[in-house]
Amino acid sequence: MEVRNKATRIELFSLKTRPMRAFHMSWFAFFLCFFAWFGIAPLMAIVRDELGLTKEQIGNTIIASVAITIFARLFIGWLCDRIGPRLSYTFLLMTGSIPVMLIGLANSYESFLLFRLGIGVIGASFVITQYHTSVMFAPNVVGTANATSAGWGNLGGGVTQMIMPLVFAFFIWLGYGDPTAWRLSMVAAGAVCFVTGVAYYFFTTDLPDGNFKELRASGEISSTEKGKGSFWLAARDYRVWALFLVYAACFGVELTINNIAAIYYMDYFDLGLKTAGLVAGLFGLMNIFARTLGGFISDRFVRIAGLKGRVQWLFFALLVEGFALLLFSQMQVLALAIPTMIVFSLFVQMSEGATFSVVPFINKKALGSVAGIVGAGGNMGAVCAGFLFRSEGLSYPQALLILGGAVCVFSFSTLLVKFSPAAEKEAADEFDLAMTRRREELKDRKPLRELIPGIRHLRPMDALRIYLGVALFIKGIYFITNMAELESTLGEGLGQGQTMIAWSVVFAHIIGGACLMLGFVTRVAAAANALILFGAVLFSLGGTAASESVLGTNVDFQFTAFVFFTLVLFVWRGSGPLSLDHLLRLDVEAEPEIVL
């Protein structure tokens, strides 16, 4: 299927064009699906106690939640080729929300298992998200678009670890008991998915030029009859199954960690429900930029080595993921386990982004089916990993160690993904055409000077931004390991507000700090932390004792005010040349003007 008028750039803050509306709606819909899919995971300790579940039974529910998604993704991929992503997403969101809301009816292991199985269907939303962005964006940015939409959607898996305990606490505050509170929490998650399904129908189109129905009627794209057999066309290609294994080793691992992380930190590091959920949420929250980074780097590799370059980057990212998981499995100190998990998470999600930077070039005539099969690989990986974690004979660290070794082995399956010289030439021609269109769109931009590559890009403000990001990141880790101290500092009388403020501080410092380090969405990250620091400035100023002075011995106020002022400076200035923000604005031959 040849699609015309694809977007050649990602205008992140625009909703004017059809590609950008599809981009924002698809990642948000996937975010909510992921949120609902794993919404029960951070509450499993409550459910376990109420229903009397054993470790083996919990393992079975984990397997059930991802096993059905294998078949759902295969079906949804075929459905996208038939009726388009718009109707497919509407159908999935509205029907998938039903078991999410009805899981509250579970009163035994058997009924809970059944509803977990039903909820897994909503995980097929990933395939539609990748399909929709693949047909909306040109080859020069499709890797970044696919990775960002999927990454921000996967973010729901991390956010739900943090938010669902708060939603649960809200219903407790309203006077409900634990058994009712977790059930109402899931009803709320399902209701939002249903409403989003209605919105998706009205605010998106299948392709840049319109919907499948109208375009098929006018003869601009193949009819439904000509599109038959796309699944078998994809299934006959061995490269699809190689990527199936690759995705099993990255997304399958992410699904597994999302399911077991909270209970892992509770059992092995003696953390409470809220703190364990916060720490577990950090794994998924790396999707804010990590998966985007994987797709972005893939789009850069293609400029150097073509489609082969995309595959080489995928191999490297997946191999490092395996080694990082091996290391994480051996961590016994919380202060070391958290940063190790974050590094591991970074490469897990970069591998996912790199995988679906390759998928659009495997078979354009069966894009939906290719995406469905590869996407199903992620769930197959989670099912296989689930058997490790349900075994009474294996501890969680031992299961993680085995899983890390398997990822290292599976990384070599990327070497099976090869492209013919004709496919390489076709992809190169499409890339050149997309870049020609982009240069035409940007021809009125002011001529820009070139910068010397490498370390000479570094400017004093860049160095300050990187240092500040590292410092905030470390401070966030410190707060996690000392949550009681942070909450006591905030004072009593805030109720659930105390917990929400504490979590906001940790989230802003860790995720915002990482973004500042990389120079990704710098102004947003700086603004979030500036808001936190402004509160800290007021707190320090209000806590000044009579024997202290603002300009004298009150060091807390002086230092906090300095950090706040620096963050405001970055909100005003943005990032410098040594940043992802800068790279994302680059044309192949021209760069934006740098204001020091």
C-alpha positions in Angstrom: 0.0 0.0 0.0 1.5 3.3 -1.1 0.7 6.2 1.1 1.1 9.8 -0.1 1.7 13.0 1.8 3.4 11.5 4.9 4.7 14.0 7.4 8.5 14.6 7.1 8.9 16.0 10.6 7.3 15.7 14.0 5.7 19.0 15.1 5.3 17.9 18.7 3.1 20.8 19.9 0.8 20.9 16.9 -2.6 19.3 16.3 -3.3 21.1 13.0 -2.3 18.2 10.7 -3.8 14.7 10.4 -0.5 13.0 11.1 0.1 14.9 14.3 -3.5 14.3 15.5 -3.0 10.6 14.9 0.3 10.7 16.6 -1.0 12.3 19.8 -4.3 10.3 19.9 -2.5 7.0 19.3 0.1 7.4 22.0 -2.5 8.6 24.5 -4.8 5.8 23.7 -2.0 3.3 24.1 -1.0 5.0 27.4 -4.5 4.4 28.8 -4.6 0.8 27.6 -1.2 0.1 29.2 -2.4 1.9 32.4 -5.5 -0.3 32.5 -3.7 -3.5 31.4 -1.3 -3.3 34.4 -3.5 -1.3 36.7 -4.0 -4.3 39.0 -0.2 -5.0 39.3 0.6 -2.4 42.1 -2.4 -3.6 44.0 -1.6 -7.3 43.8 -0.4 -7.4 47.5 -4.0 -6.3 48.5 -5.6 -8.8 46.1 -3.3 -11.6 47.2 -4.2 -11.1 50.8 -8.0 -10.9 50.1 -8.2 -13.9 47.7 -5.5 -15.9 49.4 -3.4 -16.3 46.3 -0.2 -18.4 46.2 3.0 -17.5 44.3 2.1 -20.0 41.7 -1.4 -18.6 41.3 0.0 -15.0 41.0 2.3 -16.4 38.3 -0.6 -17.9 36.5 -2.5 -14.5 36.5 0.6 -12.8 35.1 0.8 -15.3 32.3 -2.9 -15.0 31.6 -2.7 -11.2 31.3 -0.1 -11.4 28.5 -0.9 -14.8 26.9 -4.2 -13.7 25.3 -2.5 -10.6 23.9 -0.5 -12.8 21.5 -3.7 -13.9 19.6 -5.2 -10.4 20.0 -2.2 -8.7 18.4 -2.2 -11.2 15.5 -5.9 -10.5 14.9 -5.6 -6.7 15.3 -2.7 -6.5 12.8 -4.9 -8.3 10.2 -7.8 -6.0 11.1 -5.8 -2.9 10.6 -5.0 -4.0 7.0 -8.7 -4.6 6.5 -10.6 -1.7 8.1 -7.8 0.7 9.1 -6.4 1.9 12.4 -9.2 4.3 13.3 -12.1 1.8 13.5 -9.7 -0.8 14.9 -8.7 1.4 17.8 -12.3 2.5 18.5 -13.5 -1.1 18.6 -10.6 -2.3 20.8 -10.9 0.6 23.4 -14.6 0.3 23.8 -14.7 -3.5 24.1 -11.4 -3.9 26.0 -12.6 -1.5 28.7 -15.4 -4.0 29.7 -13.2 -6.6 31.5 -11.2 -3.9 33.1 -14.3 -2.5 34.8 -15.7 -6.0 35.5 -12.7 -7.4 37.3 -14.2 -6.0 40.4 -16.7 -8.9 40.3 -13.9 -11.4 41.0 -14.2 -13.1 44.3 -12.0 -16.2 43.8 -8.8 -17.2 42.1 -10.6 -18.7 39.2 -12.8 -15.6 38.5 -9.8 -13.3 39.0 -7.8 -15.3 36.5 -10.6 -15.2 33.9 -10.8 -11.4 34.1 -7.0 -11.0 33.9 -7.2 -13.0 30.7 -9.9 -10.7 29.3 -8.0 -7.6 30.2 -5.0 -8.8 28.2 -6.9 -8.2 25.0 -6.4 -4.4 25.4 -2.7 -4.9 25.0 -3.2 -5.3 21.3 -3.5 -1.5 21.2 0.3 -1.4 20.6 -0.1 -2.8 17.1 -2.6 -0.1 16.1 -0.4 2.6 17.5 2.6 1.4 15.5 0.5 0.9 12.4 -1.0 4.4 12.6 2.3 6.2 13.0 4.0 4.1 10.3 1.5 5.2 7.7 1.5 8.8 8.8 5.3 9.6 8.8 8.0 9.5 6.2 11.1 7.3 6.3 13.4 10.1 7.7 11.3 10.3 10.9 9.3 7.1 11.1 11.7 5.5 13.5 11.4 8.4 15.9 7.6 8.6 15.5 7.1 4.9 16.1 9.4 4.9 19.1 8.0 8.0 20.7 4.3 7.0 20.3 5.0 3.5 21.7 7.3 4.8 24.4 4.9 7.4 25.7 2.2 4.7 25.5 4.3 2.3 27.5 4.8 5.0 30.0 1.3 4.0 31.2 2.9 0.9 32.7 5.1 3.0 34.9 2.5 5.7 35.7 0.0 3.1 36.8 2.5 1.7 39.4 2.5 5.2 40.9 -1.1 6.4 40.4 -3.1 3.3 41.1 -2.0 3.2 44.8 -3.0 6.8 45.0 -6.4 6.1 43.4 -6.8 3.2 45.9 -5.9 5.5 48.8 -8.4 8.0 47.5 -11.2 5.5 47.8 -10.0 4.4 51.2 -10.1 8.1 52.2 -13.8 8.2 51.0 -14.5 5.5 53.5 -14.4 2.3 51.5 -12.6 -0.8 52.7 -9.7 -2.4 50.9 -11.8 -5.0 49.0 -14.1 -2.3 47.6 -11.3 0.3 47.0 -9.2 -1.8 44.6 -12.4 -2.8 42.6 -13.5 0.9 42.2 -9.9 1.8 41.1 -10.2 -0.6 38.2 -13.7 0.7 37.2 -12.2 4.2 37.0 -9.4 3.0 34.7 -11.8 1.2 32.4 -14.2 4.1 32.1 -11.5 6.4 30.8 -10.6 3.8 28.1 -14.2 3.7 26.9 -14.4 7.4 26.6 -11.1 7.6 24.7 -12.4 5.0 22.2 -15.3 7.4 21.3 -12.8 10.3 20.9 -10.5 8.3 18.6 -13.3 7.8 16.1 -14.0 11.5 15.8 -10.5 13.0 15.9 -8.4 10.8 13.7 -8.3 9.5 10.1 -6.7 6.3 8.8 -4.2 7.9 6.4 -2.9 11.5 5.7 -5.3 11.8 2.8 -8.4 10.4 4.6 -10.0 7.1 5.7 -9.8 3.6 4.1 -13.4 3.5 3.1 -13.3 6.8 1.0 -9.8 6.1 -0.4 -10.7 2.6 -1.5 -13.9 3.9 -3.1 -11.9 6.4 -5.1 -9.3 3.8 -6.1 -6.4 5.6 -4.4 -5.5 2.5 -2.3 -6.1 -1.2 -2.7 -9.5 -2.6 -2.1 -10.3 -4.9 0.8 -10.3 -7.9 -1.6 -6.8 -7.2 -2.9 -5.6 -6.9 0.6 -6.6 -10.4 1.5 -3.8 -12.8 2.4 -1.6 -10.2 4.0 -1.1 -12.3 7.1 0.3 -15.2 5.2 2.5 -12.9 3.2 4.0 -11.7 6.4 4.2 -15.1 8.1 6.2 -16.6 5.2 9.1 -14.1 5.8 11.7 -15.5 8.2 12.8 -12.0 9.1 9.4 -11.4 10.7 10.0 -14.3 13.0 13.6 -13.1 13.8 12.1 -9.8 14.9 9.4 -11.9 16.8 12.2 -13.3 18.9 13.9 -9.9 19.3 10.7 -8.3 20.6 10.2 -11.2 22.9 13.6 -10.4 24.5 12.8 -6.7 25.0 9.1 -6.0 25.3 8.5 -9.4 26.8 11.0 -8.5 29.5 9.3 -5.1 30.1 5.9 -6.7 30.5 7.3 -9.2 33.0 9.1 -6.5 35.1 5.9 -4.4 35.1 4.0 -7.3 36.6 6.6 -8.3 39.3 8.5 -5.1 40.1 6.3 -3.8 42.9 6.0 -7.2 44.7 9.7 -7.8 44.1 10.8 -4.6 45.9 8.3 -5.3 48.7 9.5 -8.9 49.3 13.3 -8.4 48.7 13.9 -4.9 49.9 11.1 -4.6 52.6 9.5 -1.5 51.0 5.9 -0.5 51.7 3.1 -0.6 49.1 3.4 3.0 48.1 7.2 3.2 48.0 7.5 -0.1 46.2 5.0 1.2 43.6 7.0 4.4 43.2 10.3 2.5 42.6 8.7 0.0 40.3 7.1 2.9 38.4 10.5 4.3 37.6 11.1 1.3 35.2 8.2 2.3 33.0 8.7 6.0 33.4 11.9 5.8 31.4 9.6 5.5 28.4 9.3 9.3 28.5 12.5 9.5 26.4 14.2 6.0 26.3 12.1 4.4 23.5 12.2 7.7 21.6 16.0 7.6 21.9 16.1 4.1 20.5 14.1 5.2 17.4 16.0 8.4 17.1 19.4 6.7 17.1 18.1 4.2 14.5 17.1 7.1 12.2 20.6 8.4 12.5 22.2 5.0 11.8 20.2 4.7 8.6 21.9 7.9 7.3 25.3 6.2 7.7 24.7 2.5 6.8 21.1 2.3 5.4 18.7 -0.4 6.7 21.7 -2.5 7.7 22.6 0.3 10.1 19.2 0.1 11.8 19.8 -3.7 12.4 23.3 -3.1 13.8 22.0 -0.6 16.3 19.2 -3.0 17.3 21.8 -5.8 18.0 23.9 -3.6 20.2 21.0 -2.2 22.2 19.6 -5.7 22.9 22.9 -7.2 23.9 23.6 -4.4 26.4 20.0 -4.9 27.8 20.9 -8.5 28.5 24.1 -7.7 30.4 22.3 -4.9 32.3 19.6 -7.4 33.4 22.3 -9.9 34.6 23.7 -7.1 36.7 20.4 -6.0 38.1 19.5 -9.6 39.2 22.6 -9.6 41.5 21.8 -6.3 43.2 21.1 -6.6 47.0 21.4 -3.0 48.1 18.4 -0.7 47.3 20.7 2.3 46.5 22.4 0.2 43.8 19.4 -1.7 42.6 17.5 1.4 41.6 20.1 3.0 39.3 21.0 -0.4 37.8 17.3 -1.0 37.1 17.1 2.4 35.4 20.1 1.6 33.1 18.5 -1.7 32.4 15.2 0.0 31.6 16.9 2.4 29.3 18.2 -0.3 27.0 15.0 -2.4 27.2 13.1 0.5 25.8 15.7 1.6 23.3 15.7 -2.0 22.0 11.9 -1.7 21.5 12.2 1.6 19.7 15.0 0.1 17.5 12.8 -3.0 16.7 9.9 -1.0 15.3 12.2 1.3 13.4 13.0 -1.8 11.3 9.4 -3.2 11.1 8.0 -0.6 8.5 10.6 -1.7 6.0 10.0 -5.5 6.1 6.9 -5.7 4.0 4.8 -2.6 3.2 2.0 -4.7 1.6 1.4 -6.4 4.9 2.5 -3.8 7.4 -0.4 -4.5 9.9 0.3 -8.2 9.9 4.1 -7.8 10.3 3.5 -5.4 13.2 1.0 -7.8 14.7 3.3 -10.8 14.5 6.3 -8.9 15.9 4.2 -7.3 18.6 2.9 -10.8 19.6 6.5 -11.8 20.1 6.6 -9.4 23.0 3.8 -11.2 24.7 5.2 -14.6 23.9 8.3 -13.6 25.7 6.3 -12.4 28.7 4.5 -15.7 28.8 7.7 -17.7 28.8 9.3 -15.5 31.4 6.1 -15.8 33.5 6.8 -19.6 33.9 10.1 -18.7 35.5 8.5 -16.4 38.1 5.7 -18.8 39.0 8.1 -21.6 39.9 8.3 -22.3 43.6 11.9 -23.6 43.1 13.3 -20.4 41.7 13.7 -17.1 43.6 13.0 -13.8 41.7 16.7 -13.0 41.5 17.5 -16.4 40.1 14.7 -16.0 37.5 16.0 -12.6 36.5 19.5 -14.0 36.1 18.2 -16.7 33.7 16.1 -14.1 31.8 19.2 -11.9 31.4 21.2 -14.8 29.9 18.3 -15.6 27.5 18.2 -11.9 26.3 21.9 -12.0 25.5 21.4 -15.2 23.4 18.3 -13.8 21.6 20.2 -10.6 20.6 22.0 -12.7 17.9 18.7 -13.4 16.1 19.0 -9.8 14.8 21.7 -11.0 12.5 19.0 -12.9 10.5 17.4 -9.6 9.5 18.8 -8.8 6.1 17.7 -6.6 3.2 18.3 -7.1 -0.5 20.2 -4.4 -2.5 16.9 -3.5 -4.2 15.2 -2.9 -0.8 18.2 -0.9 0.4 18.1 1.3 -2.7 14.3 1.7 -2.4 14.6 2.8 1.2 17.5 5.2 0.4 15.4 6.8 -2.4 12.4 7.2 -0.1 14.7 8.7 2.5 16.2 11.2 0.0 12.7 12.1 -1.2 11.5 12.7 2.3 14.6 14.9 3.1 14.1 16.8 -0.2 10.5 17.6 0.9 11.6 18.6 4.3 14.3 20.9 3.0 11.6 22.4 0.7 9.4 23.0 3.7 12.3 24.6 5.6 13.8 26.6 2.7 12.8 29.9 4.3 14.7 29.2 7.5 17.5 31.5 8.2 21.0 30.2 7.0 22.8 28.6 9.9 26.4 28.1 10.8 27.9 24.7 11.2 29.3 23.5 14.5 32.5 21.4 14.9 31.4 17.9 15.9 32.2 16.2 19.2 33.3 17.8 22.4 33.6 21.2 20.9 29.8 21.4 20.9 30.0 21.7 24.6 29.2 25.2 26.0 29.4 26.3 29.6 25.6 26.3 30.0 25.5 22.7 28.6 28.0 21.6 31.3 25.9 23.3 33.9 22.7 21.6 32.6 24.3 18.2 32.6 25.7 18.6 36.1 22.3 19.9 37.4 20.5 16.9 35.8 22.9 14.4 37.4 22.5 16.2 40.8 18.7 16.1 40.6 18.7 12.5 39.6 20.9 11.5 42.5 18.8 13.5 44.9 15.7 11.7 43.6 17.3 8.3 44.3 18.2 9.6 47.8 14.6 10.6 48.4 13.3 7.1 47.4 15.6 5.4 49.8 14.5 7.9 52.5 10.8 8.5 51.8 9.9 8.6 55.5 12.4 11.5 56.0 10.9 13.4 52.9 7.3 12.9 54.1 8.2 14.1 57.6 9.9 17.1 56.2 6.7 18.1 54.5 5.0 18.1 57.9 1.8 16.5 59.2 -1.8 17.4 58.4 -1.6 17.1 54.6 -3.2 13.6 54.5 -2.9 12.0 51.1 -1.6 15.3 49.8 1.6 14.6 51.7 2.2 11.4 49.7 1.3 13.0 46.4 3.7 15.9 47.0 6.5 13.5 48.0 5.9 11.4 44.9 5.8 14.5 42.7 9.2 15.6 44.1 10.8 12.2 43.3 9.3 11.9 39.9 10.4 15.5 38.9 13.9 14.9 40.2 14.6 11.5 38.7 12.8 11.8 35.3 13.4 15.5 35.0 17.0 15.1 36.0 17.5 12.4 33.4 15.9 14.6 30.8 18.1 17.5 31.7 21.2 15.3 31.5 20.3 14.3 27.9 18.9 17.7 27.0 15.5 16.2 26.1 12.4 18.4 26.4 14.7 20.6 28.5 12.2 23.4 29.1 9.5 21.0 30.4 11.9 19.2 32.7 13.3 22.4 34.0 9.9 23.9 34.6 8.7 20.8 36.5 11.7 21.0 38.8 11.5 24.7 39.1 8.0 24.4 40.4 9.3 21.9 43.0 12.2 24.1 43.9 10.0 27.2 44.2 8.1 25.3 47.0 11.4 24.4 48.6 12.5 28.0 48.5 9.3 29.1 50.3 9.7 26.2 52.8 13.3 27.2 53.5 12.4 30.9 53.8 9.5 30.1 56.1 11.7 27.9 58.2 14.4 30.5 58.9 15.0 30.8 62.6 15.3 34.0 64.4 19.0 33.5 64.9 19.5 33.0 61.1 19.3 35.4 58.3 18.4 35.0 54.7 21.8 36.1 53.5 23.7 34.8 56.5 23.6 31.3 58.0 20.5 29.9 56.2 22.5 27.9 53.7 19.4 25.7 52.7 17.6 28.8 51.4 20.6 30.1 49.6 21.4 26.9 47.8 17.8 26.1 47.0 17.3 29.6 45.6 20.4 29.2 43.4 19.1 25.9 42.0 15.7 27.4 41.4 17.2 30.4 39.6 19.3 28.1 37.4 16.3 26.0 36.5 14.3 29.2 35.5 17.3 30.1 33.3 17.0 26.8 31.5 13.2 27.3 31.1 14.0 30.6 29.4 17.1 29.5 27.4 16.3 25.9 26.6 19.0 23.4 25.8 22.3 24.1 24.1 23.9 22.3 21.1 25.0 19.2 23.0 21.5 17.9 23.5 18.8 15.7 22.1 16.5 18.7 21.7 19.1 20.2 19.4 19.6 17.0 17.4 15.8 16.6 16.9 15.7 20.0 15.2 18.5 19.2 12.8 18.2 18.8 9.1 20.8 16.6 7.4 22.7 19.6 6.1 21.6 22.5 8.3 21.3 23.3 12.0 19.3 25.8 14.0 21.1 28.8 15.2 22.6 28.4 18.6 22.2 31.2 21.1 24.7 30.9 23.9 
